[in-house]
Amino acid sequence: MSALLCRLYLITPPIIDDPAAFAARFAQALQGGDVGALQLRLKDVSEDVLAANVAALKPLCVARDVALILNDNPALAARLDCDGVHIGQSDGPFDAARRAMGPDRIVGVTCHDSRDLAMDAAEAGADYVAFGAFFETGTKATTHRPDPEILEIWQETMLTPCVAIGGITVDNCRPLVKAGADFLAVSAGVWAHPDGPAAAVAAFNREIALGLADRPVI
């Protein structure tokens, strides 16, 4: 999941009724252009449901070199042979997640609007830190609203990749790219796009290119 300046990090819708049908939508999204990662984020579902979704999505991720990240559950992520896990501040200590995943898989950490939390995670060995929510989002309840400047400061001072998350759309993403996001985490901005997921991914990649063109050279 190495960052190539800035890439898309897709997050699944909060509800997936049919793993095969969603995998088909994900395949459509991939037709739109570059995607660096896909996080499977389903709350309050059984491990069997998560396993069925991983089984449906993993072949597509492998074929397109997209990192498949499971939310919240390091032990299950390792058992299902996911590429990584994403943990929040209440999902247990980083060290436990690293032990479960091993040294070669991805462990990403939610850091809200806190550089202190992000620096702690980076120093512990996190593969990326996630800041947000930058905008209003209906995907999850949020209380933290960082300024894009946090991305600028992080890019200037730290090597660990940073992910921008929260209410990101084609229309508002470019300033986050310019500020220094290595990845844009997007859910509804792709899955609810009026022209479909492929058109959304293509549009995001165009905005990423424009944002990168405006990014200061560090």
N, C-alpha and C positions, 0 to 999 in steps of 0.2 A: 504494500500500500504506500510506496514511496510517492511523495508529492512531486508533481511536475508543475511547479509554479502555482497552479490552482486547478482543482478537479471537482467534479460532482460527487457527492456522497449521498446516495439516495436512502431514504428511510421508508419502510413499508407503511401503508395505511394502518390505522390502529385496529382495524378489523379485517380479517381475510376469511371469507366464508368457504372458499374453494381454492386450495393450494394450486391446483393445476391451472385454473382460470387466471389466478394472479400471476403465475409464472409466465403465462402467455402475454399478459400486460407488461411484465418486466422485459420480455423478449422484444416487445414493440418499443419500449423505452430505449433499449440498447441500439435499436436501428437509428436513433437520432444522433448518436455520436458518443463521445468519450464519457465513461462512468468509471470512477475509481473504486467505489465501495457501495455495498448495499447492507444496511442494517435491518435485521428482522426484529421489529419491535412490536410485540403483541403482549398486552398485559392481561393477567387473570385468565390464562388459558393453560391447558395441561401440557406436560412434556410431550405427550403423544402428538398433540396438535403442532407444537413447535418442530418436532422431528419430521412430521409430514411436510411442513413448509420448507424446512431445510432440504429434504430429499427432492422436492420439486424445483427449488431454486439453485441448488449447488451445481448441477451440470451446466447451466447457463453461465454461472459465475466462473467456473473453471474454463469454459470455452472462450470467454471474453476477458479473462484475467482480472475479474472484479473480486475484490476481497469481500467475503461473506462474514458479516459481523452479527453476533447474537447479543441482544440487549440483556443486561442484568445478571445473567447466570453463567459464571465462568466454568463451573463443573460440567454443566450441560453442553456448553459451547465446545469444550474439549472432547466430551463424549461423542458429540455429533460431528466432530472433525471440521468445525468451522475455522475460518482463518483468524478469527479474533472475537473479542468480547468488548462491549462498552459498559462501563459501570458508572453509576451516579455516586454522589457523596454519601448516600445511605445504603449502598449495596455491599458494604463490607470493605475491609482494608485492601489497599492495592496489593500488598504482599501476598495475600491469600489468592487474589485473582492471578497474579503472576505465577504462583506455584501451580495452580490448576491448569493454566494455559501453557506453561513451559516457556523457555527463553525465546523461542522462534515464532511464536504467534503474537498477534496484535492485542494489546490492552490499551483502550482509550478511556479517558476519564472526563466526566462533566465537571467543569470548574466555574460555571455561572458567569459572574462578572468579576472574579477574583484572580488577580495575578499571583497572590500568595498561594492560593490553592493550586494554581497551574504550575507554579515553580516547584511546589512540594511534589506534585505528580511527576513532573519532568525529572526532578532529581532522583525520584524513586525508580525511574526507568520506564515511564509511560511512553507509548509509541505515538500518541497524540493527545492533545488537550482540546476540550470543546468549550467555547464561550457562547453564551446566549441566555435568554432569547433576545435577538436584536430587534425583532418586530413582534407585533401582536400575532398570536397563533392560536388556532383552535385545536391543534393536535394534543396539547397538554397544558395544564395550568402552570403559569410561570409567574415568578415574583421578581426576577432579576432582569435588568435591562441595561447591558453594557453599551458604552459608546464605541463606535468603530475604532477610536484611538487605541483601545486595548490591543487590537490586532497590529497596529503600527508599532507600538512599543514592543510587543512580543516578537515581531519579525526582526526588529532591530537588535534585540538582546538575547534571543534564545534560538536554539537549533531545532528543538522538538516541534513538529508540525502542529498547526492550530486549525481547528474546525470552527466555522461560524454556523450557528444554528438558530432557528426560531423565526417562523413567518417569512422565510425568504422566498421571493418570487422573481420571475424574469425582470419585472419592473424595478425592483429595489436592490438587486444583488450587486450591481456594478461597484458602488462605493465600498462594499466589503472586500471585493477582489482587489480594488485599488489600495485599500488600507493594509492588506497583507494576508488575507485568509489563504491557507493552503488548500482547504476543502470547503465547499459549500454544502451543508447538510440540508436536504430538501425533501419534503414529503408532499403535502397538498399542492405545492407549486408545480409538481410534475403530475401527480395522479389525478388532480382535479382541473388540470389545464383544459380550457375549452376545445383546443385543437388536438388533444390526445397526448399521451406520454412521449411519443417519438418527436413530435413538434416541440414539446416543452424542453426535452433534452437538447435538441438542436438549438433552440433559442437561448438556453442557458449557456451553452458552449460559445455562442456568438458574443454574449454579454461578458463572459469570462475573458475572451480574447481582447475585447475592448477595454475591460478593466485592467488587464495586465499591461496593455499599451500605455496606460496612464500611471502605472505604478512607479514610484521613484526607485532609482537604482541605489541599492544599499551597499 
